[in-house]
Amino acid sequence: MREVILGSTGIRSPQNAFGALPVQRDDVETAVKILRRAYEGGMTFFDTARLYSDSEEKMGLALSDVRSEINIATKTMAKTPDDMKAQLETSLKNLKTDYVDIYQFHCAEQCYKPGDGTGMYECMEDFKRQGLVRHIGITAHKIGVAEECVASGLYETMQFPFSYLSSQREIDLVNLCKEKNVGFIAMKGLAGGLITNSKAAYTFMTQFENVLPIWGIQHMHELEEWLDFMKDSPVYDEEMKAFVEEDKKSFGTDFCRGCGYCMPCPQGITINQCARMIQMIRRSPSAGWLSEFWQNEFKKIPGCTNCGACKKKCPYGLDIPNLIRKNYEDYQNILSGKTRV
């Protein structure tokens, strides 16, 4: 398996890393077992965030005794320096460590810079001087913000959604990171659950020597699938390329990634699921999505007032009101038997 060097940080990791958002849904015992197995299986890079409820605490319980052998990245959604200091203190306590390898601005809406009046970047620099943070990173969902951050030369890592469904502009962002020696951490490598072929998802990443994918893992069987690639790393061959190209065609470009930044809806519509429901039904076991609960959620869609709030917040510029209405029509056809799953 290729070893990735995360840009100027010098951090080295197998091209297979652990995204710890989903372990917040596990009980403590299960989460600790999964995290420990990931380490024992060869993973050395673990990404979490203050936002992910008790994910940091579970990581601290599982991995504090091997702290010197792993790299930990966490994140802050603080909007003021004082809040960021408080959040870092909590993160360090939860992780049972006195430093984090990469501290990231979480889902940044702007490129924080020295002298911009927020004091946020200066606060990060102060953490670094104190040794509390070894490297300054940032995560984004808006491509324009990501491009500005990478071009600024202020950030050592960029975390951004990246998968084989990504656009050419997103691939260009990966290449810009390589040019600027900025480490690229790929989140949402399975496109929020739309990609169901882990081998295709993994091998696509191997084309890019500077990309470190963090796979969101909740179950042991999911982890074992990724660990199998540590032992026998598949290649992105012509057969796999053909599969990826065909799968991309089935999506087009106007599809919901399920990030949820359009939420909340003033009418109570669960936008991030309703906008991609048909794809989820066709690509995963459908029974759960056809339940009474989701039928009731879909009944809220005709109440959309077309206020446009979701469109303004969507990082991908989707026409969400039309997207959910089209999903609603398709869903009704499936329920009535006019369309087969």
C-alpha positions as CSV (number, residue, x, y, z in Angstrom):
1,M,0.0,0.0,0.0
2,R,1.2,3.5,-0.9
3,E,2.4,5.7,1.9
4,V,1.1,9.3,1.6
5,I,3.1,12.3,2.9
6,L,0.7,15.1,3.9
7,G,2.4,18.0,2.2
8,S,4.6,20.2,4.3
9,T,3.5,18.5,7.5
10,G,5.8,15.6,6.8
11,I,3.1,13.3,8.3
12,R,3.3,9.8,6.8
13,S,0.3,7.5,6.6
14,P,-0.8,4.4,4.6
15,Q,-3.2,5.6,2.0
16,N,-6.0,4.3,4.2
17,A,-7.1,6.3,7.2
18,F,-9.9,6.4,9.8
19,G,-12.7,8.9,9.9
20,A,-14.2,8.8,13.4
21,L,-17.5,10.7,12.8
22,P,-19.6,7.4,12.8
23,V,-18.2,6.0,16.0
24,Q,-20.3,8.5,17.9
25,R,-23.2,6.2,17.1
26,D,-21.5,3.2,18.7
27,D,-21.5,2.4,22.4
28,V,-18.2,3.0,24.1
29,E,-17.1,-0.7,24.2
30,T,-17.8,-1.2,20.4
31,A,-16.2,2.1,19.4
32,V,-13.0,1.3,21.4
33,K,-12.7,-2.2,19.9
34,I,-13.1,-0.7,16.4
35,L,-10.6,2.0,16.9
36,R,-8.1,-0.4,18.5
37,R,-8.5,-2.9,15.7
38,A,-7.9,-0.1,13.1
39,Y,-4.6,0.7,14.8
40,E,-3.6,-3.0,15.1
41,G,-4.5,-3.5,11.4
42,G,-2.1,-0.8,10.3
43,M,-4.0,2.5,10.3
44,T,-2.0,5.3,11.8
45,F,-4.1,8.5,10.9
46,F,-7.3,9.2,12.8
47,D,-9.6,12.1,12.1
48,T,-12.3,13.4,14.5
49,A,-13.9,16.7,15.6
50,R,-15.2,18.5,18.6
51,L,-18.6,18.5,16.9
52,Y,-18.8,14.7,16.8
53,S,-20.3,14.4,20.3
54,D,-18.2,11.7,22.1
55,S,-16.0,10.6,19.2
56,E,-12.9,12.3,20.7
57,E,-13.5,10.6,24.1
58,K,-13.7,7.2,22.5
59,M,-10.5,7.8,20.6
60,G,-8.8,8.8,23.8
61,L,-9.9,5.6,25.5
62,A,-8.8,3.4,22.6
63,L,-5.5,4.9,21.6
64,S,-3.9,7.1,24.3
65,D,-1.4,4.4,25.2
66,V,-0.1,4.4,21.6
67,R,-0.2,8.1,21.1
68,S,3.4,8.4,19.9
69,E,2.7,5.9,17.1
70,I,-0.3,7.6,15.5
71,N,-1.4,11.0,14.1
72,I,-4.6,12.6,15.3
73,A,-6.5,15.4,13.5
74,T,-9.4,17.1,15.1
75,K,-11.5,20.2,14.3
76,T,-13.2,23.3,15.7
77,M,-16.3,25.1,14.6
78,A,-15.6,27.9,17.0
79,K,-16.2,31.4,15.7
80,T,-14.2,33.4,18.2
81,P,-10.7,32.9,19.6
82,D,-12.0,32.4,23.2
83,D,-14.4,29.7,22.1
84,M,-11.6,28.0,20.1
85,K,-9.3,27.9,23.1
86,A,-12.1,26.3,25.2
87,Q,-12.8,23.8,22.4
88,L,-9.1,22.8,22.1
89,E,-8.8,22.4,25.9
90,T,-11.8,20.0,25.7
91,S,-10.4,18.1,22.7
92,L,-7.0,17.6,24.4
93,K,-8.7,16.3,27.6
94,N,-11.0,14.0,25.6
95,L,-8.2,12.6,23.5
96,K,-5.9,12.1,26.6
97,T,-3.1,14.0,24.9
98,D,-1.2,17.3,25.3
99,Y,-1.1,18.1,21.5
100,V,-3.0,17.3,18.3
101,D,-1.0,16.7,15.1
102,I,-3.4,18.7,12.9
103,Y,-6.0,21.2,14.2
104,Q,-8.5,22.2,11.6
105,F,-11.0,25.0,11.1
106,H,-14.2,22.9,10.6
107,C,-16.4,23.5,7.6
108,A,-14.9,26.9,7.0
109,E,-17.1,29.6,5.4
110,Q,-14.1,31.8,4.8
111,C,-10.3,31.7,4.5
112,Y,-9.1,32.9,7.9
113,K,-6.0,35.0,7.5
114,P,-3.7,37.1,9.7
115,G,-5.1,40.6,10.1
116,D,-8.6,39.8,8.9
117,G,-10.1,41.1,12.2
118,T,-11.3,37.8,13.5
119,G,-8.2,36.9,15.4
120,M,-8.8,33.2,14.5
121,Y,-5.7,32.5,12.5
122,E,-3.5,34.3,15.0
123,C,-5.0,32.1,17.7
124,M,-4.1,29.0,15.7
125,E,-0.5,30.3,15.4
126,D,-0.4,30.8,19.2
127,F,-1.5,27.2,19.7
128,K,1.3,26.1,17.4
129,R,3.9,28.2,19.3
130,Q,2.8,26.6,22.5
131,G,3.2,23.1,21.1
132,L,-0.5,22.4,21.5
133,V,-1.0,22.1,17.8
134,R,1.7,20.9,15.4
135,H,0.0,21.8,12.1
136,I,-2.7,24.1,11.0
137,G,-5.4,22.7,8.7
138,I,-8.8,23.6,7.4
139,T,-11.9,21.8,6.1
140,A,-14.4,23.1,3.6
141,H,-17.4,22.1,1.5
142,K,-17.4,25.1,-0.8
143,I,-14.9,24.8,-3.6
144,G,-14.2,28.5,-3.9
145,V,-13.3,28.7,-0.2
146,A,-11.1,25.6,-0.5
147,E,-9.2,27.0,-3.5
148,E,-8.6,30.3,-1.7
149,C,-7.3,28.6,1.4
150,V,-4.9,26.4,-0.6
151,A,-3.6,29.3,-2.7
152,S,-3.1,31.5,0.4
153,G,-0.1,29.4,1.6
154,L,-1.5,29.6,5.2
155,Y,-2.7,26.1,5.6
156,E,-0.7,22.9,5.8
157,T,-3.7,20.6,5.1
158,M,-7.0,20.8,3.2
159,Q,-9.8,18.4,4.0
160,F,-12.5,18.4,1.3
161,P,-15.1,15.9,-0.1
162,F,-13.5,13.8,-2.8
163,S,-14.6,10.6,-4.5
164,Y,-14.9,9.1,-8.0
165,L,-18.0,11.2,-8.4
166,S,-16.0,14.4,-8.0
167,S,-15.9,17.0,-10.7
168,Q,-12.9,18.1,-12.7
169,R,-12.7,21.3,-10.6
170,E,-12.4,19.1,-7.5
171,I,-9.6,17.1,-9.1
172,D,-7.9,20.3,-10.0
173,L,-8.1,21.2,-6.3
174,V,-6.2,18.0,-5.5
175,N,-3.6,18.9,-8.0
176,L,-3.3,22.5,-6.7
177,C,-2.6,21.0,-3.2
178,K,0.2,18.9,-4.7
179,E,1.6,22.0,-6.4
180,K,1.4,24.1,-3.2
181,N,2.7,21.2,-1.0
182,V,-0.6,21.2,1.0
183,G,-1.7,17.8,2.3
184,F,-5.0,16.7,0.9
185,I,-7.4,14.8,3.3
186,A,-10.3,13.3,1.4
187,M,-13.6,13.1,3.3
188,K,-16.8,11.5,1.9
189,G,-14.9,9.0,-0.2
190,L,-18.1,7.1,-0.5
191,A,-20.1,10.2,-1.4
192,G,-22.2,10.1,1.7
193,G,-23.3,6.5,1.1
194,L,-24.0,6.8,-2.6
195,I,-20.9,4.7,-3.6
196,T,-21.4,1.1,-2.5
197,N,-18.3,-0.5,-4.1
198,S,-15.5,0.0,-1.6
199,K,-12.9,-1.5,-4.0
200,A,-13.8,1.1,-6.7
201,A,-13.8,3.9,-4.1
202,Y,-10.4,2.8,-2.8
203,T,-8.6,2.2,-6.1
204,F,-9.8,5.5,-7.5
205,M,-7.9,7.2,-4.7
206,T,-4.7,5.4,-5.5
207,Q,-4.3,7.5,-8.7
208,F,-3.4,10.5,-6.5
209,E,-0.2,10.1,-4.6
210,N,-1.0,13.1,-2.3
211,V,-4.5,12.1,-1.3
212,L,-5.2,10.6,2.1
213,P,-8.8,9.2,2.3
214,I,-10.5,9.0,5.7
215,W,-13.2,6.3,5.6
216,G,-16.1,6.9,7.9
217,I,-16.3,3.7,9.9
218,Q,-19.1,2.6,12.3
219,H,-19.1,-1.2,12.1
220,M,-16.3,-3.8,12.5
221,H,-17.2,-5.4,9.2
222,E,-16.7,-2.1,7.4
223,L,-13.3,-1.7,9.0
224,E,-12.2,-5.2,8.0
225,E,-13.1,-4.4,4.4
226,W,-10.7,-1.4,4.5
227,L,-8.0,-3.4,6.4
228,D,-8.1,-6.1,3.7
229,F,-6.7,-3.5,1.3
230,M,-3.8,-3.0,3.7
231,K,-2.8,-6.6,3.1
232,D,-3.6,-6.9,-0.6
233,S,-3.9,-3.5,-2.2
234,P,-6.0,-3.6,-5.4
235,V,-5.1,-1.4,-8.4
236,Y,-7.1,1.0,-10.5
237,D,-7.0,-1.2,-13.7
238,E,-9.0,-0.9,-16.9
239,E,-11.9,-2.9,-15.5
240,M,-12.2,-0.7,-12.5
241,K,-11.9,2.5,-14.6
242,A,-14.7,1.2,-16.8
243,F,-16.9,0.5,-13.8
244,V,-16.3,4.0,-12.3
245,E,-17.0,5.8,-15.6
246,E,-20.3,3.9,-16.0
247,D,-21.3,4.6,-12.4
248,K,-20.5,8.3,-12.8
249,K,-22.7,8.5,-15.9
250,S,-25.7,7.2,-13.9
251,F,-25.4,10.1,-11.5
252,G,-24.7,13.0,-13.8
253,T,-23.7,16.2,-12.0
254,D,-26.9,17.4,-10.2
255,F,-27.1,15.0,-7.3
256,C,-27.2,15.6,-3.6
257,R,-24.1,14.5,-1.6
258,G,-26.1,14.4,1.7
259,C,-23.8,16.9,3.5
260,G,-26.8,18.5,5.3
261,Y,-25.6,22.1,5.1
262,C,-28.9,23.0,3.5
263,M,-30.6,22.3,6.8
264,P,-32.7,23.1,8.7
265,C,-35.7,23.6,6.5
266,P,-38.4,26.1,7.6
267,Q,-41.0,23.5,6.6
268,G,-39.4,20.7,8.5
269,I,-38.4,18.8,5.4
270,T,-35.4,16.4,5.8
271,I,-33.8,17.9,2.8
272,N,-30.4,16.0,2.8
273,Q,-32.2,12.6,2.6
274,C,-35.3,13.6,0.5
275,A,-33.0,15.1,-2.1
276,R,-31.2,11.8,-2.8
277,M,-33.8,9.3,-1.6
278,I,-34.3,7.6,-5.0
279,Q,-30.5,7.0,-5.5
280,M,-30.3,5.6,-2.0
281,I,-33.2,3.2,-2.6
282,R,-31.7,2.0,-5.9
283,R,-28.2,1.5,-4.5
284,S,-28.8,0.0,-1.1
285,P,-31.4,-2.3,0.6
286,S,-34.6,-0.4,0.0
287,A,-36.9,-1.7,2.8
288,G,-35.6,0.9,5.3
289,W,-36.2,3.8,2.9
290,L,-39.7,2.6,2.1
291,S,-40.7,2.5,5.8
292,E,-43.7,4.3,7.3
293,F,-41.2,6.8,8.8
294,W,-39.7,7.9,5.5
295,Q,-43.1,7.8,3.8
296,N,-44.3,10.4,6.3
297,E,-41.1,12.4,5.8
298,F,-41.7,12.5,2.1
299,K,-45.3,13.8,2.6
300,K,-43.7,17.0,3.9
301,I,-42.2,17.8,0.4
302,P,-45.4,19.4,-1.1
303,G,-45.3,21.9,1.8
304,C,-42.1,23.4,0.2
305,T,-42.7,27.1,-0.2
306,N,-39.7,27.6,-2.6
307,C,-38.2,30.1,-0.2
308,G,-34.7,29.4,-1.5
309,A,-33.0,29.2,1.8
310,C,-31.6,25.7,1.0
311,K,-30.4,26.8,-2.4
312,K,-28.4,29.6,-0.8
313,K,-26.7,27.3,1.6
314,C,-26.0,24.4,-0.7
315,P,-22.2,24.2,-1.4
316,Y,-22.8,22.5,-4.7
317,G,-25.3,25.1,-6.1
318,L,-28.1,22.6,-6.5
319,D,-31.7,23.6,-7.3
320,I,-32.9,21.8,-4.2
321,P,-36.7,22.6,-4.4
322,N,-36.9,21.0,-7.9
323,L,-34.6,18.2,-6.8
324,I,-36.8,17.2,-3.9
325,R,-40.0,17.5,-5.9
326,K,-38.6,15.2,-8.6
327,N,-37.6,12.7,-5.9
328,Y,-41.1,13.0,-4.4
329,E,-42.7,12.1,-7.8
330,D,-40.3,9.1,-8.3
331,Y,-40.9,7.9,-4.7
332,Q,-44.7,8.0,-5.2
333,N,-44.3,6.0,-8.4
334,I,-42.3,3.4,-6.5
335,L,-44.9,3.1,-3.7
336,S,-47.7,2.8,-6.2
337,G,-45.8,0.1,-8.2
338,K,-45.5,2.2,-11.4
339,T,-41.7,2.1,-11.0
340,R,-39.8,-1.0,-10.0
341,V,-36.9,-0.6,-7.5
